[in-house]
Amino acid sequence: MWCHAADVVFVRSETSPSQEQRELETAASFYGLDLTYVTVGVRFSDRALGLTVQQDSTMAVVVEARALSSLNQESLLHALRRKSGQGVPLLIVGITPDTDAKLLKSWSGGAVIGCKDLQSSLPLHYAFGHVPALTQQLSDSKISLAAGHTFYLSLAASEKTQQILGAEMETSQPVPLFVAASVDPQNVLFAVKMPSSNLTKDWRVDNIEGAFAEIAPVMMFVKHSAGDRGWHALRHYANLTIDDPWLREPYGFLSYNGLLQEMERHNFHTTIAFIPWNYDRSEPQVAALFRNHADRFSISIHGNDHDHKEFTDFDTKPLPDQAAALQQALVRMDGFQTRTGVPYDRVFVFPHSIGSEKILDELKNRNFLATVNASNVPMDRQEPTSLSFALRPVTLSFADFPSLFRYSPKIETESGFLAMNEFLDNPLLFYCHHDFFASGIDAFNSTADAVNRLEPDTQWSGLGEIVRHLYLVKQRDDSAYDVLSFSQDMQLDNTTARDLTYYVRKEESAVPAGMSVTIDGAPAQFVSHDGFVEFTVSVPAHERRNARIVYREAANSVPVRASSRSVRVYFLRESSDFRDIVLSKSALSRGLVDLYYKYELTPTLVVLCVLTLLVCSGCLIWRVRIMVQAHHHARAGTAAPAEHSGSQV
């Protein structure tokens, strides 16, 4: 039932993988396209290449610059033409100063006349042009370039050339790295060999922006060429999550009434990562605010007791105890919903840091939707080093359960990070605590405005809504759609005027016992194939179907009580409230709290430090008092009491 009908033809100079081949393989995999390889050499035939290019499945052609001398330009350009009048897009990659300038001039219709070396001691930036069909949300954005060396294209003065990507120094105009030249009736794109690319290196979230820039030409080209035939999201989503507060007005620096006004003015949505321990202490007026403004406020689950890192290694806290905490969190959140009438999403935010892979499996078996944290890799697993892993914030690599990455709203909104994620169809997930609003309840406005400028159609939603739309689609030859889902609970929307069939796939390395699939609550048939669960959903025009993969029920778990509270946890939660609601009003107190988190002090150590401080303060006061009394007696010409004199000695 799975469809593979869109191809990119790659014409290379040799069979051993080049840098350009690895970049193209990453882009093709990201957008769900197949690669067809053609190697120029002894058995190479221009006619055979032409027949391959003319296949209906061919969406784009990429040619290594080193292979240009072996190709018949007229023959290939002819094969690219279609009866509709539109040509198959052509990209020439890997251009260096060694590339024959005559060939570049010929293939570009005289627009590209050579390639030169650029070395700079000044910082360089990638500067994206404004070519909407290719740059999309990346238009006019900039990304830092780690290397101080790159190649650039020499261009003839021509109105038929568009600069898509350039390298820019602070004191100069961008020099072209990636351009489009009009060679009637064909558009041909030219990209230099990008600097410092090594797709086997350790990519991390903190350097993914620069890594993306290095493969940006092929990513933009493949996305543009594939269109609906490549993986894409139906909508762009964003969310702000505030960890910890319960429903009281205000909670520290967070005013719910004030935040609502800012959300309505600047169009964003806030999820409260709610600690289940607080399930029975919400203020009615704040709960009513959530009920009446469900388009702006939502609730997800933040741990259980929030007992610091309560989901930790199993030597510190055995797996059964951690599983019981998950079950108690659900019982408490059900109690919260009953008391307040405010619904909650089964999206789990770990306190302090993400737990183990086995805990992700426990979340999955209790039909949680996903987990969202500052890392999407469990504490007992190594982060994959592939660039393809880093390009998406969601992974199913651990327990086949959706784990998403989120980041601080303090990120520079002028940087290319937001634009890059919008271009890649990634949801933008921000998180903070109440003290983010210490400067004012409008602290998030600039970030929300930046997101809305980049993508005016962004839908700000709760985490549950976002996870239910955590899937990609691509059109098949039969006009139906393949769906690659990262969630076991999905809302399949048909925004067209015709009925559609969705062929859904969700990664499941092993089908758990008792697993089932439902569509709008009714049982549906599914198959397990090559590590995926597959099923078909028909969606009428302008309607929605809810498809769910249901795992074994949580009812099999040992029952737990919502109200079981230890004295230690009570002390921790009350002291946390005191910190957030009372101490936050003082700059000195906030400084002490910052030290607490900076040096990861334990509660016991903090208590000992406070007691020591109190004892020292008492001793100091007592000492000062004795000195004052001694000074008073000296001035009065009398002796100090004997015990005081002894104490002074």
C-alpha positions as CSV (number, residue, x, y, z in Angstrom):
1,M,0.0,0.0,0.0
2,W,3.0,2.3,0.4
3,C,3.8,4.5,-2.6
4,H,7.3,5.3,-4.0
5,A,6.8,7.1,-7.2
6,A,8.9,10.3,-7.0
7,D,12.6,10.1,-7.9
8,V,15.6,12.4,-8.0
9,V,18.1,11.4,-10.7
10,F,21.7,12.0,-9.5
11,V,24.4,12.1,-12.2
12,R,27.8,11.5,-10.6
13,S,31.4,11.2,-11.7
14,E,32.2,8.1,-9.8
15,T,30.5,5.5,-7.6
16,S,32.3,6.3,-4.4
17,P,30.0,8.7,-2.3
18,S,31.0,12.3,-2.6
19,Q,30.1,15.1,-0.2
20,E,27.4,16.2,-2.6
21,Q,26.0,12.7,-2.8
22,R,25.7,12.4,1.0
23,E,24.0,15.9,1.1
24,L,21.5,14.8,-1.5
25,E,20.8,11.5,0.2
26,T,20.0,13.4,3.4
27,A,17.6,15.8,1.6
28,A,15.9,13.0,-0.4
29,S,15.3,10.9,2.7
30,F,14.0,13.9,4.6
31,Y,11.4,14.5,1.9
32,G,10.6,10.9,1.2
33,L,12.0,10.7,-2.3
34,D,14.0,7.9,-4.0
35,L,17.4,8.5,-5.6
36,T,18.3,7.1,-9.0
37,Y,22.1,7.0,-9.6
38,V,23.6,7.5,-13.0
39,T,27.5,7.3,-13.1
40,V,29.3,8.7,-16.1
41,G,32.1,6.5,-17.3
42,V,33.0,3.8,-19.9
43,R,29.5,2.5,-20.2
44,F,27.7,5.8,-19.9
45,S,25.2,6.7,-22.5
46,D,23.5,10.1,-23.0
47,R,20.6,8.3,-24.5
48,A,20.2,6.1,-21.5
49,L,20.4,9.1,-19.2
50,G,17.7,10.9,-21.3
51,L,15.3,7.9,-21.0
52,T,15.8,7.9,-17.3
53,V,15.1,11.6,-17.0
54,Q,12.0,11.3,-19.1
55,Q,10.3,8.9,-16.7
56,D,7.1,10.3,-15.3
57,S,8.4,9.6,-11.8
58,T,11.4,11.9,-12.2
59,M,10.9,15.0,-10.1
60,A,14.4,16.6,-10.4
61,V,17.9,16.1,-11.7
62,V,21.1,16.8,-9.8
63,V,24.5,16.8,-11.6
64,E,27.9,16.8,-10.0
65,A,30.0,19.6,-11.5
66,R,32.8,17.0,-12.2
67,A,30.4,15.1,-14.5
68,L,29.5,18.1,-16.7
69,S,32.3,17.4,-19.2
70,S,30.9,13.9,-19.9
71,L,27.3,15.1,-20.7
72,N,25.7,16.3,-23.9
73,Q,24.1,19.5,-22.8
74,E,21.5,19.8,-25.6
75,S,20.4,16.2,-25.1
76,L,19.9,16.5,-21.3
77,L,18.1,19.8,-21.5
78,H,15.8,18.3,-24.1
79,A,15.0,15.3,-21.9
80,L,14.1,17.7,-19.1
81,R,11.2,19.3,-21.0
82,R,7.7,18.1,-20.5
83,K,4.6,18.3,-22.7
84,S,3.0,20.7,-20.2
85,G,5.7,23.2,-21.0
86,Q,7.3,23.0,-17.6
87,G,10.8,21.5,-17.3
88,V,12.2,19.1,-14.7
89,P,14.3,21.3,-12.3
90,L,18.1,20.9,-12.8
91,L,20.7,21.6,-10.1
92,I,24.5,21.5,-10.7
93,V,26.4,21.0,-7.4
94,G,29.9,20.9,-6.1
95,I,31.3,23.8,-8.1
96,T,34.8,24.8,-7.2
97,P,37.5,27.1,-8.8
98,D,38.7,23.9,-10.6
99,T,35.4,23.6,-12.5
100,D,35.8,24.5,-16.2
101,A,34.5,28.1,-16.5
102,K,33.5,27.5,-20.1
103,L,31.2,24.7,-19.1
104,L,29.6,26.9,-16.4
105,K,29.1,29.7,-18.9
106,S,27.6,27.3,-21.4
107,W,25.2,25.5,-19.0
108,S,24.1,28.9,-17.5
109,G,23.5,30.7,-20.8
110,G,26.4,33.0,-20.0
111,A,25.2,34.0,-16.5
112,V,27.8,32.1,-14.4
113,I,31.3,32.7,-15.7
114,G,33.4,31.1,-13.0
115,C,34.0,30.2,-9.4
116,K,36.5,31.8,-7.0
117,D,38.0,31.3,-3.5
118,L,36.9,33.5,-0.6
119,Q,38.9,33.6,2.6
120,S,38.2,36.0,5.3
121,S,39.4,36.7,8.8
122,L,36.1,38.4,9.5
123,P,33.0,36.4,10.6
124,L,30.9,35.2,7.7
125,H,27.1,34.6,7.5
126,Y,24.9,32.7,5.1
127,A,22.4,35.3,3.7
128,F,19.3,33.9,2.1
129,G,17.8,35.8,-0.8
130,H,14.2,36.5,-1.5
131,V,13.2,33.8,-4.1
132,P,9.8,32.7,-2.6
133,A,9.5,29.5,-4.5
134,L,12.8,28.3,-3.1
135,T,13.6,30.3,0.0
136,Q,10.1,30.4,1.5
137,Q,10.3,31.2,5.2
138,L,14.1,31.5,4.9
139,S,13.8,34.6,2.8
140,D,16.1,37.4,4.0
141,S,17.3,35.5,7.1
142,K,20.9,34.9,8.1
143,I,22.8,32.1,9.7
144,S,26.3,32.2,11.1
145,L,29.0,30.4,9.0
146,A,31.5,28.7,11.2
147,A,34.2,28.4,8.5
148,G,36.1,31.5,7.3
149,H,36.5,30.0,3.9
150,T,34.1,29.3,1.1
151,F,33.9,29.3,-2.7
152,Y,31.6,31.7,-4.6
153,L,30.3,32.1,-8.1
154,S,31.4,34.8,-10.5
155,L,28.3,36.2,-12.4
156,A,27.9,38.2,-15.5
157,A,25.6,41.2,-15.3
158,S,22.2,39.6,-16.1
159,E,18.6,40.1,-15.2
160,K,18.1,36.4,-15.6
161,T,20.0,35.4,-12.5
162,Q,18.6,35.2,-9.0
163,Q,20.8,34.9,-5.9
164,I,19.3,32.3,-3.6
165,L,22.1,32.0,-1.0
166,G,25.2,34.1,-0.4
167,A,28.1,34.5,2.0
168,E,28.3,37.8,3.7
169,M,30.9,39.7,5.7
170,E,29.8,42.5,8.1
171,T,31.2,45.1,5.8
172,S,30.2,43.8,2.4
173,Q,27.4,42.6,0.2
174,P,26.8,38.9,-0.1
175,V,28.8,36.9,-2.7
176,P,26.7,34.2,-4.4
177,L,26.9,30.6,-3.4
178,F,23.7,29.3,-4.9
179,V,21.9,30.9,-7.9
180,A,19.2,30.3,-10.4
181,A,19.9,31.1,-14.1
182,S,17.2,31.2,-16.8
183,V,18.2,29.1,-19.8
184,D,15.1,29.4,-21.9
185,P,12.8,27.6,-21.4
186,Q,14.7,25.9,-18.5
187,N,15.8,27.1,-15.1
188,V,19.2,25.8,-14.1
189,L,20.5,26.1,-10.5
190,F,24.2,26.3,-9.6
191,A,25.6,25.7,-6.1
192,V,29.3,25.8,-5.0
193,K,30.9,23.1,-3.0
194,M,29.7,24.0,0.5
195,P,32.4,24.5,3.2
196,S,33.2,22.2,6.1
197,S,30.4,19.7,5.3
198,N,30.9,16.3,6.9
199,L,27.6,14.5,7.4
200,T,29.2,11.9,9.6
201,K,30.2,14.4,12.3
202,D,28.4,14.8,15.6
203,W,25.5,17.1,15.0
204,R,23.8,18.5,18.1
205,V,20.9,20.9,18.5
206,D,23.2,23.7,19.4
207,N,25.0,23.5,16.0
208,I,22.1,22.3,13.8
209,E,21.6,25.8,12.4
210,G,25.0,25.9,10.8
211,A,24.7,22.3,9.8
212,F,21.5,23.0,8.0
213,A,23.0,25.9,6.2
214,E,25.6,23.7,4.7
215,I,23.0,21.5,3.0
216,A,20.5,24.3,2.4
217,P,20.9,24.4,-1.4
218,V,19.9,20.8,-1.9
219,M,17.2,21.0,0.8
220,M,15.6,24.0,-0.9
221,F,16.0,22.4,-4.3
222,V,14.5,19.1,-3.4
223,K,11.6,20.6,-1.4
224,H,10.8,23.0,-4.3
225,S,11.0,20.2,-6.9
226,A,8.9,17.7,-5.0
227,G,6.1,20.0,-4.0
228,D,3.2,18.0,-2.7
229,R,5.0,14.8,-3.8
230,G,7.4,15.2,-0.9
231,W,6.8,15.0,2.8
232,H,5.2,18.2,4.2
233,A,3.0,19.2,7.1
234,L,-0.5,20.5,6.4
235,R,-0.1,23.4,8.9
236,H,2.5,25.2,10.9
237,Y,2.2,24.9,14.7
238,A,3.7,26.8,17.7
239,N,3.3,26.7,21.5
240,L,4.5,28.4,24.7
241,T,4.7,26.1,27.7
242,I,5.1,27.5,31.3
243,D,6.4,24.9,33.7
244,D,5.2,24.5,37.3
245,P,2.5,27.1,38.2
246,W,-0.9,26.0,39.6
247,L,-4.1,27.9,39.0
248,R,-3.8,30.9,41.3
249,E,-3.7,34.6,40.4
250,P,-1.0,35.6,40.3
251,Y,1.6,32.9,40.5
252,G,4.9,34.7,41.1
253,F,5.5,36.9,38.0
254,L,2.8,35.1,36.0
255,S,-0.6,36.9,35.9
256,Y,-3.1,34.8,33.9
257,N,-5.4,37.7,33.3
258,G,-2.5,39.8,32.0
259,L,-1.1,37.0,29.9
260,L,-4.5,36.5,28.3
261,Q,-4.6,40.1,27.1
262,E,-1.1,39.7,25.6
263,M,-2.1,36.4,23.9
264,E,-5.1,38.0,22.3
265,R,-3.1,41.1,21.1
266,H,-0.1,39.1,19.8
267,N,-1.8,35.8,18.8
268,F,-0.2,33.0,20.8
269,H,-1.2,30.1,23.0
270,T,0.1,29.0,26.4
271,T,0.1,25.6,27.9
272,I,0.7,25.2,31.7
273,A,2.8,22.2,32.5
274,F,0.8,21.4,35.6
275,I,2.2,19.5,38.6
276,P,-0.4,16.8,39.5
277,W,0.3,17.2,43.2
278,N,-1.6,20.5,42.9
279,Y,-4.7,18.8,41.6
280,D,-7.0,20.0,44.4
281,R,-5.9,23.6,45.0
282,S,-7.0,25.6,41.9
283,E,-8.7,29.0,42.3
284,P,-12.2,28.9,40.8
285,Q,-11.8,32.2,38.9
286,V,-8.6,31.0,37.3
287,A,-10.1,27.7,36.3
288,A,-13.0,29.6,34.7
289,L,-10.5,31.6,32.7
290,F,-9.1,28.4,31.3
291,R,-12.6,27.0,30.5
292,N,-13.7,30.2,28.8
293,H,-10.5,30.6,26.7
294,A,-9.6,27.2,25.6
295,D,-8.2,28.7,22.4
296,R,-5.5,30.5,24.5
297,F,-4.9,28.2,27.5
298,S,-4.4,24.5,27.9
299,I,-3.0,22.0,30.5
300,S,-0.4,19.2,30.2
301,I,1.2,17.0,32.8
302,H,4.5,18.0,34.6
303,G,5.8,15.0,36.5
304,N,3.7,13.8,39.5
305,D,5.1,15.2,42.8
306,H,7.8,17.2,41.0
307,D,10.1,15.7,43.6
308,H,13.1,17.2,41.8
309,K,14.3,14.5,39.3
310,E,11.6,12.0,40.3
311,F,12.0,10.0,37.1
312,T,15.7,9.0,37.4
313,D,17.9,6.0,37.4
314,F,16.4,2.7,38.7
315,D,19.0,2.3,41.5
316,T,17.8,5.6,43.0
317,K,14.1,4.9,42.3
318,P,13.0,1.4,41.0
319,L,11.0,1.2,37.8
320,P,7.8,0.0,39.6
321,D,7.8,3.1,41.8
322,Q,8.3,5.3,38.8
323,A,5.5,3.6,36.9
324,A,3.2,4.0,39.9
325,A,4.0,7.7,39.9
326,L,2.8,7.9,36.3
327,Q,-0.4,6.2,37.2
328,Q,-0.9,8.5,40.2
329,A,-0.3,11.5,38.0
330,L,-3.2,10.4,35.7
331,V,-5.5,9.8,38.7
332,R,-4.7,13.2,40.1
333,M,-5.2,14.9,36.7
334,D,-8.6,13.2,36.4
335,G,-9.4,14.6,39.8
336,F,-8.2,18.1,38.6
337,Q,-10.5,17.9,35.6
338,T,-13.5,16.8,37.7
339,R,-13.0,19.6,40.2
340,T,-12.3,22.4,37.7
341,G,-14.0,21.3,34.4
342,V,-10.7,22.1,32.7
343,P,-9.5,19.3,30.4
344,Y,-5.9,18.2,30.1
345,D,-3.7,16.7,27.4
346,R,-1.8,13.5,28.0
347,V,1.5,15.1,27.1
348,F,4.2,14.5,29.7
349,V,6.9,17.1,30.6
350,F,9.6,15.5,32.8
351,P,10.7,17.6,35.8
352,H,14.4,18.7,35.5
353,S,15.3,16.3,32.6
354,I,13.9,13.5,30.6
355,G,13.8,10.0,32.1
356,S,14.9,6.6,30.8
357,E,13.7,4.7,27.7
358,K,11.8,2.3,29.9
359,I,9.8,5.2,31.3
360,L,8.9,6.3,27.8
361,D,7.6,2.8,27.2
362,E,5.5,3.1,30.4
363,L,4.1,6.4,29.0
364,K,3.3,4.7,25.8
365,N,1.5,1.8,27.5
366,R,-0.6,4.2,29.4
367,N,-1.6,5.9,26.2
368,F,0.1,9.2,26.8
369,L,0.4,11.2,23.6
370,A,4.1,12.3,23.8
371,T,6.8,13.7,26.0
372,V,8.2,17.2,25.4
373,N,11.5,18.3,27.0
374,A,14.7,20.2,26.6
375,S,16.1,17.0,25.2
376,N,14.4,14.3,23.1
377,V,16.9,11.6,24.0
378,P,16.3,9.5,27.2
379,M,18.8,9.9,30.0
380,D,20.2,6.3,29.5
381,R,20.6,6.5,25.7
382,Q,23.2,8.2,23.5
383,E,22.0,11.0,21.1
384,P,22.2,9.8,17.5
385,T,24.8,11.8,15.5
386,S,23.2,11.8,12.1
387,L,22.1,15.1,10.6
388,S,18.8,13.6,9.6
389,F,18.0,13.0,13.3
390,A,18.9,16.5,14.2
391,L,16.7,18.1,11.5
392,R,13.5,17.2,13.2
393,P,12.5,17.9,16.8
394,V,10.5,14.7,17.1
395,T,11.9,11.1,17.2
396,L,10.4,7.7,17.6
397,S,13.8,6.1,18.1
398,F,13.1,5.3,21.7
399,A,10.3,2.9,22.6
400,D,8.5,4.0,19.4
401,F,7.1,6.8,21.5
402,P,7.0,10.5,20.4
403,S,9.7,12.5,22.1
404,L,9.9,16.2,21.2
405,F,12.6,18.8,21.7
406,R,11.7,22.3,23.0
407,Y,13.8,25.4,23.6
408,S,13.9,28.7,25.4
409,P,12.0,31.8,24.1
410,K,15.2,33.8,24.8
411,I,16.6,32.6,21.5
412,E,17.4,35.4,19.1
413,T,14.4,36.0,17.0
414,E,16.5,37.7,14.3
415,S,18.6,34.5,13.8
416,G,17.9,31.9,11.2
417,F,16.8,29.3,13.8
418,L,13.1,30.1,13.7
419,A,13.1,30.5,9.9
420,M,15.0,27.1,9.5
421,N,12.4,25.3,11.6
422,E,9.5,26.9,9.8
423,F,11.0,25.9,6.5
424,L,11.4,22.3,7.7
425,D,7.8,22.2,8.8
426,N,8.8,21.7,12.4
427,P,6.5,22.8,15.2
428,L,8.0,25.7,17.3
429,L,7.9,24.7,21.0
430,F,9.0,27.3,23.5
431,Y,9.2,26.8,27.3
432,C,9.9,29.0,30.3
433,H,9.0,29.4,34.0
434,H,7.1,32.2,35.7
435,D,10.3,34.3,36.3
436,F,10.6,34.7,32.5
437,F,7.9,37.4,33.0
438,A,10.0,39.3,35.7
439,S,10.5,42.1,33.2
440,G,6.8,42.3,32.4
441,I,3.9,40.1,31.3
442,D,4.7,41.1,27.7
443,A,8.1,39.3,27.7
444,F,7.0,36.7,25.1
445,N,5.4,39.2,22.7
446,S,8.5,39.8,20.5
447,T,9.0,36.1,20.0
448,A,5.4,35.5,19.1
449,D,5.5,38.4,16.7
450,A,8.6,37.0,15.0
451,V,7.0,33.6,14.5
452,N,3.8,35.2,13.1
453,R,5.8,37.4,10.7
454,L,7.8,34.4,9.4
455,E,4.6,32.3,8.9
456,P,1.4,34.3,9.2
457,D,-0.7,31.0,9.0
458,T,1.0,29.6,12.2
459,Q,-1.6,27.9,14.4
460,W,-0.8,28.5,18.1
461,S,-2.3,25.5,19.9
462,G,-2.0,23.3,23.0
463,L,0.6,20.5,23.0
464,G,-2.2,17.9,22.6
465,E,-3.5,19.5,19.4
466,I,0.1,19.8,18.1
467,V,0.9,16.1,18.8
468,R,-2.4,15.0,17.1
469,H,-1.2,16.8,14.0
470,L,2.4,15.4,14.2
471,Y,2.3,13.8,10.8
472,L,3.6,14.4,7.3
473,V,1.8,13.8,4.0
474,K,2.7,13.4,0.4
475,Q,0.6,12.9,-2.7
476,R,0.6,9.7,-4.6
477,D,0.2,9.0,-8.3
478,D,-3.5,8.0,-7.7
479,S,-4.1,11.4,-5.9
480,A,-4.5,9.8,-2.6
481,Y,-2.0,10.6,0.2
482,D,0.6,8.7,2.1
483,V,0.8,9.7,5.8
484,L,3.9,9.3,8.0
485,S,2.7,9.7,11.6
486,F,4.9,10.4,14.6
487,S,1.9,10.1,16.9
488,Q,-0.4,7.2,17.8
489,D,-3.4,9.6,18.1
490,M,-3.9,11.7,15.0
491,Q,-6.5,14.1,13.6
492,L,-6.5,13.6,9.8
493,D,-7.9,16.7,8.1
494,N,-9.1,16.9,4.6
495,T,-9.0,20.6,3.6
496,T,-9.8,19.9,-0.1
497,A,-13.2,19.8,-1.9
498,R,-12.9,16.1,-2.8
499,D,-12.9,12.9,-0.8
500,L,-9.4,11.6,0.1
501,T,-7.9,8.3,1.1
502,Y,-5.0,8.4,3.5
503,Y,-2.5,5.5,3.7
504,V,-1.2,5.8,7.2
505,R,2.1,4.5,8.6
506,K,3.4,4.8,12.2
507,E,6.7,3.2,13.3
508,E,6.3,0.2,15.6
509,S,9.3,-2.0,15.9
510,A,7.2,-4.7,17.6
511,V,3.4,-4.7,17.9
512,P,2.5,-4.8,21.6
513,A,0.0,-7.4,22.7
514,G,-3.5,-6.1,22.8
515,M,-2.8,-3.2,20.5
516,S,-5.7,-2.0,18.4
517,V,-6.6,0.8,15.9
518,T,-9.8,2.8,16.0
519,I,-11.2,5.4,13.6
520,D,-13.6,7.8,15.2
521,G,-13.9,5.2,18.0
522,A,-14.8,2.3,15.8
523,P,-12.4,-0.7,15.4
524,A,-10.3,-0.7,12.2
525,Q,-8.1,-3.2,10.5
526,F,-4.4,-2.7,10.4
527,V,-1.3,-4.6,9.3
528,S,2.2,-4.7,10.7
529,H,4.9,-4.5,8.0
530,D,8.7,-3.9,8.1
531,G,8.5,-2.3,11.5
532,F,5.5,-0.1,10.8
533,V,1.8,-0.3,11.6
534,E,-0.3,0.5,8.5
535,F,-3.9,1.2,7.9
536,T,-6.2,3.2,5.6
537,V,-8.5,6.1,6.4
538,S,-11.1,7.6,4.1
539,V,-11.9,11.3,4.9
540,P,-14.7,13.1,3.1
541,A,-14.2,16.6,1.7
542,H,-13.7,19.3,4.4
543,E,-14.0,16.8,7.2
544,R,-11.8,15.2,9.9
545,R,-11.2,11.7,11.1
546,N,-9.7,10.8,14.4
547,A,-7.4,7.7,14.1
548,R,-5.9,6.1,17.2
549,I,-3.5,3.4,17.9
550,V,-4.5,2.1,21.4
551,Y,-2.0,0.2,23.5
552,R,-2.8,-2.0,26.5
553,E,-5.0,-0.3,29.0
554,A,-3.7,1.4,32.1
555,A,-6.4,-0.4,34.0
556,N,-4.0,-3.3,34.3
557,S,-1.8,-1.2,36.6
558,V,-2.0,-1.4,40.4
559,P,-4.6,1.2,41.6
560,V,-3.2,4.2,43.4
561,R,-4.7,7.0,45.5
562,A,-4.6,10.6,44.4
563,S,-4.2,12.0,48.0
564,S,-1.1,10.1,49.2
565,R,1.3,12.8,50.1
566,S,4.5,12.5,52.1
567,V,5.7,15.1,54.5
568,R,8.9,15.5,52.5
569,V,7.0,16.2,49.3
570,Y,4.6,18.5,51.1
571,F,7.7,20.5,52.3
572,L,9.2,20.6,48.9
573,R,6.0,21.8,47.1
574,E,5.3,24.4,49.8
575,S,8.8,25.7,49.8
576,S,8.7,25.9,45.9
577,D,5.6,28.0,46.2
578,F,7.3,30.2,48.8
579,R,10.2,30.6,46.4
580,D,8.1,31.4,43.4
581,I,5.4,33.5,45.0
582,V,7.2,35.2,47.9
583,L,11.0,35.2,47.3
584,S,10.6,36.2,43.7
585,K,9.6,39.7,44.8
586,S,13.1,40.4,46.2
587,A,16.1,40.8,44.0
588,L,18.4,39.4,46.8
589,S,16.1,36.4,47.2
590,R,16.1,35.7,43.5
591,G,19.9,35.8,43.5
592,L,20.0,33.2,46.2
593,V,17.6,31.0,44.2
594,D,19.7,31.4,41.1
595,L,22.7,30.2,43.1
596,Y,20.7,27.2,44.2
597,Y,20.0,26.1,40.6
598,K,23.4,27.1,39.3
599,Y,25.3,24.8,41.7
600,E,22.5,22.1,41.8
601,L,22.3,22.2,45.5
602,T,20.2,19.5,47.3
603,P,17.3,20.5,49.6
604,T,19.2,19.0,52.5
605,L,22.2,21.1,51.8
606,V,20.1,24.2,51.4
607,V,18.4,23.5,54.8
608,L,21.8,23.0,56.4
609,C,23.1,26.2,54.8
610,V,20.1,28.1,56.1
611,L,20.5,26.7,59.6
612,T,24.2,27.5,59.5
613,L,23.4,31.1,58.4
614,L,20.9,31.5,61.2
615,V,23.3,30.2,63.8
616,C,26.1,32.4,62.4
617,S,23.7,35.4,62.4
618,G,22.7,34.7,66.0
619,C,26.3,34.4,67.1
620,L,27.1,37.7,65.3
621,I,24.2,39.5,66.9
622,W,25.2,38.1,70.3
623,R,28.8,39.2,69.7
624,V,27.8,42.7,68.7
625,R,25.6,42.9,71.7
626,I,28.4,42.0,74.1
627,M,30.7,44.5,72.4
628,V,28.1,47.3,72.7
629,Q,27.6,46.5,76.4
630,A,31.4,46.5,77.0
631,H,31.7,49.8,75.3
632,H,28.8,51.2,77.3
633,H,30.4,50.1,80.6
634,A,33.8,51.5,79.6
635,R,32.3,54.9,79.0
636,A,30.3,54.7,82.3
637,G,33.6,53.8,84.1
638,T,32.2,50.5,85.4
639,A,33.5,47.0,84.8
640,A,31.7,44.6,82.5
641,P,30.0,41.6,84.2
642,A,32.5,38.8,84.7
643,E,30.8,36.3,82.4
644,H,30.9,38.9,79.6
645,S,34.5,39.7,80.2
646,G,35.3,36.0,80.0
647,S,33.3,35.7,76.8
648,Q,35.2,38.5,75.3
649,V,38.5,36.9,76.1
